[in-house]
Amino acid sequence: MQPHLPTLKEICLHGTKSFPCAFYRTRCAGKGTLVKHHWHDEVEILYFSGGDFRLEINMEQFFIRSEALYFINPGELHSIFTENAKSSGEDAIVFSPDILNLDSYDAAQTQLIQPIQNGMLLFPRCLTPDHKAFAPVRDTFLEAMRSFQTPPEGTPAQRNGAATDDLTSQLFMKSSLLRILAVLSGSRLFLPTEKNHDKRVEEIKTVLTYIKENYKEKIYIQDLARQVNMNAQYFCRFFKKSIGRSPMEYINEYRLKQSLRLLKETDLPVTEVCLECGYNNLGNFLRSFKKYTGTTPLQYRKEVNIS
C-alpha cells in the first residue's frame, strides 16, 4: 500500500492517548452529506438501525435501506450521505487495534490481533440480519456503546463523540471488541489483504489533499489534473464518477464549510471570512452562502451563538 497523505487523514484524536477508542453518534439535518470524505488509521464499526443512506468506501458505493453493520479498515477513504431527509443517522465505534494487545503470545495474538495490526487481515465489509453473525455482533456493539457515557444529541448533522478513561468502561469496551473479533473469526469472516491496490483511491486522496491545502487560493481544473497526471477533460469525468460532484462543486462546498467553521469559532468580519475561504468577491460569497445555508453569514453567526 502506498503511503497516505497526511492532510487528507482525519486529524482528531479518537478516544484518549492512553485508550484510543471512541463512540460517535451522527444525526442528520436532511438529505446530503452526513460524514465527509476522510480516512484514519483506526478500525471503524458503523451501525445503521435503518434509514436511507449511501456509504462510499474506496470509491465503491453501498446503499443502506435497512439495519446493517459496516466495517471500515485502516486507511480506507469513506463518506456517508443521506438519501432521505427522514433518515436518522448512524452510530460508530472507532478504535485502534493496539488496545486489544495481549502480552501473552498466544494464538489470538499471533493469528488474529497481530495480523489485523499489520494490515494482513481485513474486517468483512458488512453484516446484514440474514447472516448468523449479525445478531451477536450487533448486540455486542450496542453493549459496547452503553459502556460509554452516551453523548448529547447536539445540533443536527453534528458528530458527537464520547471517550473515557474510566477503568470499568475500558474493560467493558475491550471485552466487547474481543467478543466481536471472536464472532467474526469463528464465522471465518476476516479476509486476507489483497495485493492489488486500487491506484484510483490514492489519486483521489492526492486531489482532495491538494484542495485542503490550497482552498484559500485560486484553484484551476488544470492544477488538480496535474496532481494525478491526467488531462483536464478526463480528470473531470474521473472526479465526478469518484466523488459524485464536479471538482468545482466539491471545492465550493469545501470553502463554504470552512466559512461556517470560521463564523462559528472566530470573530472575523464577514469580508475576512470571505477572503480566508478562497472567495475574492464578496457578492459571490454571499450568494453561494445563501444558496447553501438558506441564510446570511451574519444571521448564521447569530443563530449559532444563541444555540
N, C-alpha and C positions, 0 to 999 in steps of 0.2 A: 504494500500500500504506500502511495506517495505521501510525503509529509504534508500535514494540514496547514492551512493558512491561519495565522494567529488571530487576525482581526475579524475573521468570519466566525470564529469559535465563540460560543456563549461565555462571557467572562464572569458571570455571577458565581458565587460560591454556593454549591448545593449542600445544604446542611452546615456543619461546622468543620473547622480544620481537623479536629480530633475525631469527628464522626461524620464523614462526607455522605450524608443521606438526607433527603428532604421529601416532603409530601407537598404536592401542588394541587390546588383546586382552581380550575379556569372556567369562568362563566361568560356567556355571550352577551353582546349588545345588539345582536341582529345578524343578518346574513353578511358574510365576508370573512376576513382573516381573523382567526381565533388565536393562533400561535404562528408568528412569522418564521421564515426560514432560518434555521440555526443548526449547530451541531455541538456536541460536547464529548468529553472522554468517558463519561459515566454511562451506565445502562439506564434505560428509562422503560418503565412499565406503565402503559396507558390503559385506563378502564373507561369504557363508554357504556353507560347504563341504557342508552337508547339514543334517539335523535336522528339527525340527518347531516352527516359530516363527510368531508373529503380529506383524507390523510395522504400526504405525499412523503415518500421515503426514497431518497436517492433517485428522484425523478419518476418513480413509479407511483401510480395513484391507486388508492383503496377507498371505496365508497362504503360508508358505515350507515346502515339503516336500522340496526337493532343492537342489542347488547353484545359487546365484544371486548376482548383483551388484545392489545398490540404491544410488541416489544421492539424497542429501538436499541440497536447495538452501538457501541462506542464509535464515534466518527461518522455516523450516518446523518446526512443532511435531511432535515424533516420539517414539516409545517402542517398546520391544521386549519381547515376552512369550514365554516358553517354553510350548509346548503339551504337551510331553512331558518327563518327568524325565530321560530318557536323552539329550536334546539336548545337544550340546557347547557351542556358543557362536558368537560372530561376531568378525570382525576388522574394523577400521575405520581409515581414514586421514582425518584432519580437517585441512584446510588453508585458509589464506587465499589467494584468487586473486592477491593482491598479490605473492606470492613468484614469480609467473610473469611479472611485468612485463618487457617488452623495451624498452630505451632507444631502439632503432631503431623509428621509427614506421612499421612495415611492415604488411602485410595481416594477419598473425597477431595483431598488437597491436590494430589498429583494427577488424577484422571478427570477432574471436573473444574475445581476452582482455579487452579493454576492455568489450564488451557484457556479458560474464559479471560483471565487477566492478560494472557499473552496474545489474545486475538485468534487463537487456534480453534475455538469453539464459539458458535454464534447462537443466540437465542432464536427460537422459531419466530416467524413474522407475526402470526396471530393465532388466537384460540377463539372459537365460537361455541355456543352452547351445545352443539351436536357432538362435540369431542368429549370423551370421558375425562380428560384432564381439566376441562374448563371449570367445572363447579368447585373442585378443591383448590384450584389456583385463585379463582375469583374470591372465594370465601377467605382464603389466607390473605389475599391482597386487602380486603376490607378490614380484616382483623389488624393488619399492619397499619392501615390508616388510622384506626382507632387508638393505636399506641401513641400517636402524636396528638397534641392539642389541636383540635380542628381549627383552621384559620377562619377569620371572618369572611363573609361573602364579599364585602367591599363593593366597589363600583363595577358595573357591567364591563365585560371584556378585559378584566384585570386578573392577572395570575397571582394568586395569593399563595405564599409558601409557609410551611411550618417545619422547623428543625428543633432538635432537642439535645441537651447534654445530660438529661436525666438518665441515670443508670437503668432503672426499670424499663423505661421506654426503649432504650437502646437494646436491651436484652430481648424484649418482645419483637422489635424490628428485626434483629439478627435472626432470631429463631423463625420468624415468618418468612424471611427471604430464603433461608436454608430449606424450609419446607417447600417453597415454590420450586427451588432448584431440584429437590428430591422428586417432586411430582413430574417435572419436565424430563428429568433424567430417566425416571422409571418408565415413562412413556416413549422414551427414545426420540425426544423432540429436539435435542440440541443438534446443530448442524456443523460439519467441518467447514472451515473457511474456504471459500472459493479462491482459486489462484488468479482467475481473470478479474482484474479490477476495471470498473467502468470509468473510462477516461472522461466521459461526459460530465460525471459528477464533479470531478476535480476542476474541469473547465468552468462549470457554473460557480463553484466555490471561488475560483480566481476572479471571476467577473463581479460577484457580489462583494467580495473583499475590496476590489478596486472602487466600487460605488461607495462603500462605507468610509473609505479613506479619502475620497475626493468629492463627496456630495456638496461641499461648500463652494466648489469651483464649477466652472462651465464644463460639462461632460458631453462629448460628441459620440455618436454611434461608432465612429472610426476608432476612438480611444478604447472603447470596450472591445471591439472586434480585434484590435491589435493585441490585446492581452492573451487571446487564445488562438492567434494566427489564423483568423478567418476573414473573408471579405464581408463587408457591411451587410449586404443583402442576405447572405446565408446566415450570418450571425443573428439577425433579427428573427428569422424563422426558427432558428435553434433556440434562442432565448424564450420566445413566446411558447414554444412547444414544451419547454422545460419548466417554466415558471407560471405559465398561464396568462401572462401580461406582456405587453411590449416593453422593451428596455426603458423607454421614456416614461411609460405609465408607472413602472416599478420605481424609477428614480424620483418622480414627482411624489409618489406615495411615501417613499422613504423620507424625503425632505419634509413633507407635511407632518409625519410622525415625530420628526426631530423638533419641529416647531411646537407641537403640543407639549413635548417634554420641557422645552425652554420656557414656554409660557407658564407651565405649572411649577417648575423648580427654580426659576430665576425672576428677577425684577427688570430684565432688559426691556427697553421700549420696543414696540412692535416693529419699528423700522430696523432696529438692530437684529431682532429675531429673523426678520425677512432676509437680511444680508447673511446672517450666520448659517442659514439653511440653504444657501445657494441661489436665492432669488435676487435678481438685480433690479427688478421692477416691482414696486410696492403694489401697484394696481393688479398685476398678475398674481401676486401672492395672495392678496385679499380675495380675489375671485376664486382662486383654487381652494383657499381655506374654507370659504363659504360653501362651495360645492361639496367639499369633503366632509365637513362637520355640520353644516346647516346653520352655522352661527359665525360671528366675527371673532377675531383674536381677543379683543378686549372683553367681549361677553363670555368667551370661553374661560379666560383667566378669572373673571369674577365668579363664575359658577364653580370652578374647581377650588377656589379659595374659600367659598362658602361651605362646600361639602367637606 
